[in-house]
Amino acid sequence: MKKLALVLLLLTMVSMEARGGGYQLNLFGIRQIGMAHIGTPYARDAANLAFNPGAAGFIPNSGIVGGSSFTFIDTGYLAPAPSTYRENTEFGVNYPFNFHSVFRTDDLIPGNWGVGLSVYTPYGSSVVWPEGWKNQFFLQEISLQSVYIQPSIGYQFNDIIGVGAGLIYGYGAVNLQRNLPIADQDGNYARVELDGDATAIGYNLGLMIRPVPEVTVGVGYRSQLDMEVEDGDAWFSVPSSIEGGFPPENTFTASLPLPWVLSFGLSADLSEEITIAAQADLTGWDAYEELHLDFGENTEQLQDSREPRNYEDSWIFRLGGEYELSRQTQLRAGVFYDMTPVQDGYMTPETPDSDRISFTAGLTHQLTDNLGVNMSLMYLRSQEREQTEEHTVEAGTLGQVPVGTFQTIAWIPGISVEYTF
């Protein structure tokens, strides 16, 4: 019982972290999503500053752009053979948003300066498994929201080189609910609900180089953000006979890293109408070695603990292109391959993660010289991934994570409106 309670609470904080890595959808800008979410090696609109603040001086006009994506995500579970038990998460839609602005200061300050502000939701989703599903004691439902606020400034030295830097203020909130393998005389299971939030400060750096007018190289770096969750709320609904072991208004404190990301890429104008681009992102998930949870009130059943996670650094490889159909309309397409940081034996219903491939498409249409609309569509499909009992034995997580096969499929349309001046 002691071990079960600890695992329940630990997984709450795991999910807050992993949805920025294992579930890293990266919906920063609608135009960028249309070409595989590439934004580091080219300067098209204000959203590029979230990827690479070194683009600020290269963006041709001041402007604002804002919109939202709509995430339709389905995760399926298949129990190990010979069982034929299957289950899927309940249908739900989330609305991660993004807003970006960039202002050229040519008329105010000598030189090619650009300043901008980005507000976006890099991690935001929910998972709800049906009541009574096979692994209800690992997870029933979870909701995660986050907001990044990122002011940036960049300077273009000449036609070739631009540099930039920015500050990141991050806020995240998580709510998790799950059943305990304890039932009252009517067969109703005990339940735990955990709720917490955290803030952190980080920074980003960017470099953009245009050696010839047709080719652009970009490098962007977002620092690690260390989230400190303090005095999160832990509520237990348990039979009266064991209430003493689970303080009804307990709290918890934990520290977790949101890892650094290094992105670099290249874009090339093959003609006046065609641009292609490639980008690689490396995420420093090896910083996530363990999870330490400290409860405000301990009992014999509920003690502070440390749990290994042992995530690995992971890569995302992106390829995309843009075709200018006319002066008013541009079409985009792309593909990217996302490698999971989650090792065998550490997969949970919150992070049933595996290598993923995604296909994207998008378009921009200018309604007027200053007003345009961007649309995108992303299809994501993870590989089926089986977690066996042998995996959990080798990882030392036997009984703490489920065994079986998971797969995730997502459709993510998006739309934004852009105004330049």
C-alpha positions, 0 to 999 in steps of 0.5 A: 500500500505504501509503495502504491501511494508513492507511485501514484503521486510520483507519476503526477509530476512525471506527466508534467515533465514528459508532455514537454518531451515524450509528448512534445508537439511543439505548436509554436506557429501555424505557418511553421507547422505547415512545413514540418514545424521548421522555424530556425533557419528562415525568417518569414513572420513574427513566430520565427522569434520563438525558434530563433531570435536571431531572425528578428533583423531579417524579418522584413516587416513589423507585424503580429500573428496569432492563432490556435491549433486544435488537438484531436489525440487518441491513445490505444492500449492492448493488453498482453497476449493471450488477453484480447482486452483493448481500450482507448482514451476518451475523445477530447479536444484541446486548443493550444494557442500562440501569439507573436509580434515583431517590431522593426526599430529602424526609425527609432534606433540606428541599425537593423534591430528587431524586438518581439514578444511571443506567448504560446502554449508548448505543452498542453493536452489531456488524457482521460481513460474510461472509468474502470479500465484495466490500468485505472490504478496507474492513471484515470485522467490527467490535464496539463496546461502551460504558457510561455512568455518570451520577449526577444531582441535581435540585431542584423549586423549586415546582409549576412549575420544576425544574432538575438537573445530572449527571456523565457517565463514559463508557467505550468499547471497539472491535475491528475486523478486515479483510482486506488486498489482499495474498495468500500463495501459497495465496490467503489474504489478509493481515489486520489487527486493531485493538483499543482503549478510551477513557474521558471525562468530561462533564456533563448539564443539565436544565430542566423547566417545568410552567406548568399541571398538564396541560402539561410542557416539558423541555430537556436538554443532554449535553456533548461527550465527548472520547475519547482512545484511547491505546496501542491495539493494532494487529496485522498478519498479512501475508506474511513478505516485507513483515512489516518494514513492519507492526510486529507489536505496534504501537500507535496514539493518536487523539482523537475527539469524542462530540458534544453533544446538545440535546433539548427537548420538550413533553408534554400530558395531553389527558385522564386517560387520554391523554398526547401528547409531542413532542421534537427532538434536535440533535446537534453532529456538526460537531465531527467535522471530521477524524481524526488517527491517531498510530502508536507506531511508524512505517515507510515503509509506515505513517505518521501521518495526518489524514483529513477527515470533515466530519460535519454537525449532525443532527436527530431529530424524535419524536412519541409518546403514552400511553394508560392502559387501566386503573390497571394497564396503559398502552399507548404508541406513537410514531414518529421521523425521524432525519437522518443526519450523514454526507455523500455520499462519506463512507459506509463499511461501518461507517457505511452511514448514511442518513435513518431512520424508526422506529416504536415501541410499548410497554406497562407492566403493574403486577404489584403496587402497587410492582412493574411490567414495561415492554415495548417494540418498535422497528422501524427502516428506513433509506432506501436510499442510493447512494454513487457514484464521483462522490460520492467524487471530490467528497469526496476519498475515492476509493478509501477508501470503497466505492461502491454502495447500502446499507440497514439494517433493525432490530427491537429488542424490550426489557423492564425491571422497575421497583420503586417505594417 
